[in-house]
Amino acid sequence: MKILVVNCNTSTDTSRAIGAIARATASAGTEIVMVQPGWGVSSAEGYYESYVSAAAVLDALSEHGPVADAIVLAGFGEHGREGARQLLTAPVVDITEAAAIAAQLVGHRYGVVTTLSTTVAGIWDSLTLSGMSARCVGVRAAGIPVLDIHDDVHETAAALATEAEILVATGADAIVLGCAGMAGLDVALEQRVGVPVIDGVQAAIGLSETLVRMGKSTSKVGPYAPPNAHKPRPGWPLRQSAIVALDIDALTTTNTPGSS
C-alpha cells in the first residue's frame, strides 16, 4: 500500500514533522511518500495563502497523485479537498475531516486549537462543508505562526493548552490539533488538559489504510465526476516539480522557490 502525504506548503521542516508522524502511524508494509509543492507558500495562514496552496497542491497531485493507493492532504482547513477528489480516483483523506471524525468517535463534542486567528474562519468553512461542524464547540487560535511551532515545543504546548482548557470549559470533551505542523504534540497536550487530543495526520493515515483495505475508491458519479479532459486550460497544470521525499531524513529541496 502506498499513501501519498501532501504538505500544503513549501516548508521542508514541516514536511519532516508530518512525514515522521505519518510513518510512525502507518502499518507495517505501508509505504509513506511525502510530497510538498514545488511552488506556493511557506505556510498557509489565511484565505489568500490557502487558495494559493490549493492550486500548488492540485498541481502536485496532477503529477504524483495517480501513482498512490490513497492521498492524505496535510493542510488543516485548507482549500482543495473537493478538487482533489474530482481529480483522482484513489481515496483523498483531508486531515481536517479525519481529525473531526476521530474526535467525534472518542468524545461527544470537540474543539479545535490552531495557529493564528486568520486561519479560524477557513477552518470553520472546511468543517461546515464536510458536515463536521455541528459538534464543534469552537476554534481557538494560540497566536503561534506555523513555522514557529517547533521552535520551543514547551512554549507551544503551553499556549495550546491555554486555549484547549477554554474549549473544555465550553463543553468540549475532545480536542483537535488544528495544524499539520502540530503533529506529535497530541500526547503533551493530552497530559495537560485531560481529554483525548487528536492529531489529524495520524487520523488520516488510519482512515486511508482502512479505505484501501476495504477496496474503496472515490465515487465518480456526482460532483466528483472527472473534469472534462478535453477542455482547454492554457498553462495548466504547471507541474513545476513537486518534490517527493522518500527519505525524510535526507529531504532536499530542488526547484522549490519559497522553501524554508
Secondary structure as the mmCIF struct_conf table of DSSP 4:
data_model
#
loop_
_struct_conf.conf_type_id
_struct_conf.id
_struct_conf.beg_label_comp_id
_struct_conf.beg_label_asym_id
_struct_conf.beg_label_seq_id
_struct_conf.end_label_comp_id
_struct_conf.end_label_asym_id
_struct_conf.end_label_seq_id
STRN STRN1 LYS A 2 ASN A 7
BEND BEND1 CYS A 8 THR A 10
HELX_RH_AL_P HELX_RH_AL_P1 THR A 12 THR A 25
BEND BEND2 ALA A 26 ALA A 26
HELX_LH_PP_P HELX_LH_PP_P1 SER A 27 SER A 27
TURN_TY1_P TURN_TY1_P1 ALA A 28 GLY A 29
HELX_LH_PP_P HELX_LH_PP_P2 THR A 30 THR A 30
STRN STRN2 GLU A 31 GLN A 36
BEND BEND3 GLY A 38 GLY A 40
BEND BEND4 SER A 42 SER A 42
BEND BEND5 GLY A 46 GLY A 46
HELX_RH_AL_P HELX_RH_AL_P2 TYR A 47 HIS A 64
HELX_RH_3T_P HELX_RH_3T_P1 GLY A 65 VAL A 67
BEND BEND6 ASP A 69 ASP A 69
STRN STRN3 ALA A 70 ALA A 74
TURN_TY1_P TURN_TY1_P2 PHE A 76 GLY A 77
BEND BEND7 HIS A 79 HIS A 79
HELX_RH_AL_P HELX_RH_AL_P3 ARG A 81 LEU A 87
BEND BEND8 THR A 89 ALA A 90
STRN STRN4 VAL A 92 ASP A 94
HELX_RH_AL_P HELX_RH_AL_P4 ILE A 95 VAL A 106
BEND BEND9 HIS A 108 ARG A 109
STRN STRN5 TYR A 110 THR A 114
BEND BEND10 THR A 115 THR A 115
HELX_RH_3T_P HELX_RH_3T_P2 SER A 117 THR A 119
HELX_RH_AL_P HELX_RH_AL_P5 VAL A 120 LEU A 129
TURN_TY1_P TURN_TY1_P3 SER A 130 GLY A 131
TURN_TY1_P TURN_TY1_P4 ALA A 134 ARG A 135
STRN STRN6 CYS A 136 ALA A 141
BEND BEND11 GLY A 143 GLY A 143
HELX_RH_3T_P HELX_RH_3T_P3 VAL A 146 ASP A 148
TURN_TY1_P TURN_TY1_P5 ILE A 149 ASP A 151
BEND BEND12 ASP A 152 ASP A 152
HELX_RH_AL_P HELX_RH_AL_P6 VAL A 153 THR A 170
TURN_TY1_P TURN_TY1_P6 GLY A 171 GLY A 171
BEND BEND13 ASP A 173 ASP A 173
STRN STRN7 ALA A 174 LEU A 177
HELX_RH_3T_P HELX_RH_3T_P4 ALA A 180 MET A 182
TURN_TY1_P TURN_TY1_P7 ALA A 183 GLY A 184
HELX_RH_AL_P HELX_RH_AL_P7 ASP A 186 VAL A 193
BEND BEND14 GLY A 194 VAL A 195
STRN STRN8 VAL A 197 ILE A 198
HELX_RH_AL_P HELX_RH_AL_P8 GLY A 200 ARG A 213
TURN_TY1_P TURN_TY1_P8 MET A 214 GLY A 215
BEND BEND15 VAL A 221 GLY A 222
TURN_TY1_P TURN_TY1_P9 PRO A 223 TYR A 224
BEND BEND16 ALA A 225 ALA A 225
HELX_LH_PP_P HELX_LH_PP_P3 PRO A 226 PRO A 227
TURN_TY1_P TURN_TY1_P10 ALA A 229 HIS A 230
BEND BEND17 LYS A 231 LYS A 231
TURN_TY1_P TURN_TY1_P11 PRO A 234 GLY A 235
STRN STRN9 ILE A 243 ALA A 245
BEND BEND18 LEU A 246 ASP A 247
HELX_RH_3T_P HELX_RH_3T_P5 ILE A 248 ALA A 250
BEND BEND19 THR A 254 ASN A 255
TURN_TY1_P TURN_TY1_P12 PRO A 257 GLY A 258
#
